[in-house]
Amino acid sequence: MKAVFFSDLEQGGGIVGEDSVMGEISRRDFLATNAALCGAAMAGGTRAVAAPADPVAAFRTPYKYPRLILAGSGQAGSFDEKAVDCPFVFRANGKFYLTYVGFDGHGYQTGLCESDDLLHWRRKGVILARDPADPVTRHNIACASILRENELTSPGRLVKVDGRYVAAWHAYPSAGYEEGPAVIGLAWSDDLMHWQRGPVILRAEDGAEWERGGLYKPYLVRIGGVYHLYYNAKTAGTPWKEQTGLATSTDLKTWTRHPASPLLRNGPAGSPDFRFASDPVVVSHRGRWGMFYFGLGQDGFARDLLAIGRTPTAFTKVPEILVDVGAPGTIDEKFAHKPSVIWHDGALYHFYCAVSGKWPNDVRGLAVARSTPW
């Protein structure tokens, strides 16, 4: 299959071994800085030495927009009546678009909205609907990503394969909110509104123990001639844990699970990803790879986090929270999770699902944070 357009992705070298990426950065920067200081001292000079570059700086979005940018419609019978979730943002046809899943009390379906400024969104309607006659999607179908440019500071335009858009979706087999062991598949479109669903490509029962409980959000990336499908999955039983793995393909048909999976594992007790390390979004930036993801800790709060790698198959977690939950009474007082990012006009926009209140009467909508003040 030939991709007719694809952004320049910066590829790293071999797989990172035991050494921490952040540790490598710190060691190298330390040695370089120390050598410069010694040189200045030997020369009898007092010139200042520049501080090493911060590898996390380009990924930070500390400025939250204080209101939801999309909420449940509240319209009886609509696919997104109760809540909206799982944003995926991109650019096409000179506009910004965002796919999201809507919950109507029965299950998930996928919708599309458009915007001129990334803040005000117009609903376009359902693009992937459940099919009561299909055993896979009779209750749910959630589009999680569409193949797009992957450099962090690119415009985020979509990439066509053989003249068509390709998306990755997951579907839960039972009615309700994420009920049962979900599967992952692909879908194809000519116009973004009408999609042809393909067969299931990954099933939980074919995987390792860490994913036997069910598969979650797939994020599709093309690197050279290889398609990378990042996804999170859960263990069987209750309470379960979620981690993030990878499957690859050269033809979008035959998929092989990466032997290093899960690439992103749960952290130790007390860490923000002790229970979940989920919903990967993988981007390239200046020769490195960044994986945005969310963590769920023992405190019951979900937050967006980051891991960085020298290759797209090995990542080291960054020891800070990118988007934290808000103060009591704010739109994201409970969860600030499920990232999606896009660069525009010199700023990085970080979309996420914001949750406030208590289950089952919580409010679940979409929010955004930015790298520059509003």
LINKAKA-V376080 format. One record per pair of residues at least 6 apart in sequence whose C-alpha atoms are under 8 Angstrom apart, sorted by the first residue. I is the first residue (numbers start at 1). J is the second residue. If there is no record, write none. Layout:
BEGIN
i=<I/I>
j=<J/J>
END
This chain:
BEGIN
i=<1/1/1/2/2/3/3/3/3/3/4/4/4/4/4/5/5/6/6/6/7/7/7/7/8/9/9/9/9/9/10/10/10/10/10/10/11/11/11/11/11/11/12/12/12/12/12/13/13/14/15/15/15/15/16/16/16/16/16/17/20/21/21/21/21/21/22/22/22/29/33/33/33/33/36/37/40/40/56/59/59/59/60/60/61/61/61/61/61/61/61/61/61/62/62/62/62/62/62/63/63/63/63/63/63/64/64/64/65/65/65/65/65/66/66/67/67/68/68/68/68/68/68/69/69/69/69/69/69/69/70/70/70/70/70/71/71/71/71/71/72/72/72/72/72/72/72/72/73/73/73/73/74/74/74/75/77/78/79/79/79/79/79/79/80/80/80/80/80/81/81/81/81/82/82/82/82/83/83/83/83/83/83/84/84/84/84/84/84/84/85/85/85/85/85/85/85/86/86/86/86/86/86/86/86/86/87/87/87/87/87/87/87/87/87/87/87/87/88/88/88/88/88/88/88/88/89/89/89/89/89/89/89/89/90/90/90/90/90/90/90/90/90/91/91/91/91/91/92/92/95/95/95/96/96/96/96/96/97/97/97/97/98/98/98/99/99/99/99/99/99/100/100/100/100/100/100/101/101/101/101/101/101/102/102/102/102/103/105/105/106/106/106/106/107/107/107/107/107/107/108/108/108/108/108/108/109/109/109/109/109/109/109/110/110/110/110/110/110/110/111/111/111/111/111/111/112/112/112/112/112/112/113/113/113/113/113/114/114/114/114/115/115/126/127/127/127/127/128/128/128/128/128/129/129/130/130/130/130/130/131/131/131/132/132/135/136/136/136/137/137/137/138/139/139/139/139/139/139/140/140/140/140/140/141/141/141/141/142/142/142/143/143/143/143/144/144/144/144/144/144/144/145/145/145/145/145/145/146/146/146/146/146/146/146/147/147/147/147/147/147/147/147/147/148/148/148/148/148/149/149/149/149/149/150/150/150/150/150/151/151/151/152/152/152/152/152/153/153/153/153/153/154/154/155/155/155/156/156/158/159/160/163/164/164/164/165/165/165/165/165/166/166/166/166/167/167/167/167/168/168/168/168/168/168/168/169/169/169/169/169/169/170/170/170/170/170/170/170/170/171/171/171/172/172/172/172/172/172/173/173/173/173/174/180/180/181/181/181/181/181/182/182/182/182/182/183/183/183/183/183/183/183/183/184/184/184/184/184/184/184/185/185/185/185/185/185/186/186/186/186/186/187/187/187/187/188/188/188/188/189/189/201/201/201/202/203/203/204/204/204/204/204/205/205/206/207/209/209/210/210/210/210/210/210/210/211/211/211/211/211/211/212/212/212/212/213/213/213/213/213/213/214/214/214/214/215/215/215/215/216/216/216/216/216/217/217/217/217/217/218/218/218/218/218/218/219/219/219/219/219/219/219/220/220/220/220/221/221/221/221/222/225/226/226/226/226/227/227/227/227/227/228/228/228/228/229/229/229/230/230/230/230/230/230/230/231/231/231/231/231/231/232/232/232/232/232/232/232/232/233/233/233/233/233/234/234/234/234/235/235/240/241/241/241/242/242/242/242/242/243/243/243/243/243/243/243/243/244/244/244/244/244/244/244/244/244/245/245/245/245/245/245/245/246/246/246/246/246/246/247/247/247/247/248/248/248/248/249/249/260/263/263/263/264/264/265/266/266/266/266/266/267/267/267/268/269/270/270/271/271/272/272/272/272/272/272/273/273/273/273/274/274/274/274/275/275/275/275/276/276/276/276/277/277/277/277/278/278/278/278/279/279/279/279/279/280/280/280/280/280/281/281/281/281/281/282/282/282/282/282/283/283/283/284/287/288/288/288/288/289/289/289/289/289/289/290/290/290/290/290/291/291/291/291/292/292/292/292/292/293/293/293/293/293/293/293/294/294/294/294/294/294/294/295/295/295/295/295/296/296/301/301/301/302/302/302/302/302/302/303/303/303/303/303/303/303/303/304/304/304/304/304/304/304/304/305/305/305/305/305/306/306/306/306/306/307/307/307/307/308/308/308/308/309/309/323/323/323/324/325/325/325/325/325/326/326/326/326/327/329/330/331/331/331/332/332/332/333/333/333/333/334/334/334/334/335/335/335/335/336/336/336/336/337/337/337/338/338/338/339/339/339/339/340/340/340/341/341/341/341/342/342/342/343/347/347/347/348/348/348/349/349/349/349/350/350/350/351/351/351/351/352/352/352/353/353/353/353/354/354/354/354/355/355/355/355/356/356/356/357>
j=<161/162/251/161/162/159/160/161/162/163/159/160/161/162/163/159/160/148/149/159/149/150/151/154/151/150/151/223/224/284/151/284/285/286/287/288/223/284/287/288/311/312/287/288/310/311/312/310/311/311/310/311/313/314/309/310/311/314/315/314/316/308/309/310/315/316/308/316/318/52/49/50/51/52/49/49/46/47/318/322/348/371/322/371/322/323/348/349/350/369/370/371/372/322/323/369/370/371/372/369/370/371/372/373/374/368/369/370/367/368/369/370/374/330/331/331/367/331/354/365/366/367/368/119/120/121/365/366/367/368/84/121/365/366/367/83/84/364/365/366/80/81/82/83/84/102/364/365/80/81/82/83/80/81/82/81/104/104/102/103/104/108/109/126/101/102/103/104/109/102/103/104/105/102/103/104/105/102/103/104/363/364/365/100/101/102/103/364/365/366/100/101/102/353/364/365/366/99/100/101/144/338/339/352/353/366/98/99/100/101/144/338/339/340/351/352/353/366/98/99/100/144/145/340/341/351/96/97/98/99/340/341/342/351/96/97/98/148/155/156/157/158/342/97/155/156/157/158/157/158/114/115/116/114/115/116/117/118/112/113/114/115/112/113/114/110/111/112/113/143/144/110/111/112/142/143/144/108/109/110/111/142/143/108/109/110/111/109/176/177/139/175/176/177/139/140/175/176/177/178/130/139/140/141/142/177/126/128/129/130/140/141/142/126/127/128/129/141/142/143/123/124/125/126/127/128/123/124/125/126/127/193/121/122/123/124/125/121/122/123/124/121/122/193/192/193/194/195/141/142/143/194/195/140/141/137/138/139/140/141/137/138/139/138/139/173/171/172/173/171/172/173/173/171/172/173/174/175/176/171/172/173/174/175/169/170/171/172/169/170/171/167/168/169/170/167/168/169/170/217/218/219/167/168/169/218/219/220/158/165/166/167/168/219/220/158/159/160/165/166/167/220/221/222/156/157/158/159/221/155/156/157/158/159/156/221/282/283/284/283/284/285/283/284/285/342/343/285/342/343/344/348/342/343/342/343/344/342/343/165/165/166/190/188/189/190/188/189/190/191/192/186/187/188/189/186/187/188/220/184/185/186/187/218/219/220/184/185/186/187/217/218/182/183/184/185/215/216/217/218/182/183/184/178/179/180/181/182/183/179/180/181/182/180/213/214/204/212/213/214/215/203/204/214/215/216/200/201/202/203/204/214/215/216/200/201/202/203/215/216/218/197/198/199/200/201/202/197/198/199/200/201/195/196/197/198/195/196/197/198/195/196/253/254/255/255/214/215/211/212/213/214/215/211/212/212/257/235/236/233/234/235/236/242/243/262/232/233/234/235/236/242/233/234/235/236/233/234/235/236/237/240/233/234/235/236/231/232/233/234/231/232/233/234/279/231/232/278/279/280/229/230/231/232/279/280/229/230/231/279/280/281/282/227/228/229/230/227/228/229/282/228/250/248/249/250/251/248/249/250/251/252/246/247/248/249/246/247/248/244/245/246/247/280/281/282/244/245/246/278/279/280/242/243/244/245/277/278/279/280/242/243/244/245/278/240/241/242/243/241/242/275/266/275/276/266/275/276/277/278/262/263/264/265/266/276/277/278/261/262/263/264/265/277/278/279/280/257/258/260/261/262/263/264/257/258/261/262/263/313/255/256/257/258/255/256/257/258/255/256/313/313/314/315/277/315/277/273/274/275/276/277/273/274/275/274/298/297/298/297/298/295/296/297/298/302/303/294/295/296/297/295/296/297/298/295/296/297/298/294/295/296/297/293/294/295/296/293/294/295/338/292/293/294/338/339/291/292/293/294/339/291/292/293/339/340/289/290/291/292/312/289/290/291/290/310/308/309/310/311/308/309/310/311/312/315/306/307/308/309/315/306/307/308/315/304/305/306/307/339/304/305/306/307/337/338/339/302/303/304/305/337/338/339/302/303/304/305/337/302/303/325/334/335/324/325/334/335/336/337/321/322/323/324/325/335/336/337/321/322/323/324/336/337/338/339/318/320/321/322/323/317/318/320/321/322/315/316/317/318/315/316/317/318/315/316/336/337/369/336/332/333/334/335/336/332/333/334/336/333/356/356/354/355/356/354/355/356/354/355/356/357/354/355/356/357/353/354/355/356/352/353/354/355/352/353/354/351/352/353/350/351/352/353/350/351/352/348/349/350/351/348/349/350/349/370/371/372/370/371/372/368/369/370/371/368/369/370/366/367/368/369/366/367/368/364/365/366/367/364/365/366/367/362/363/364/365/362/363/364/363>
END
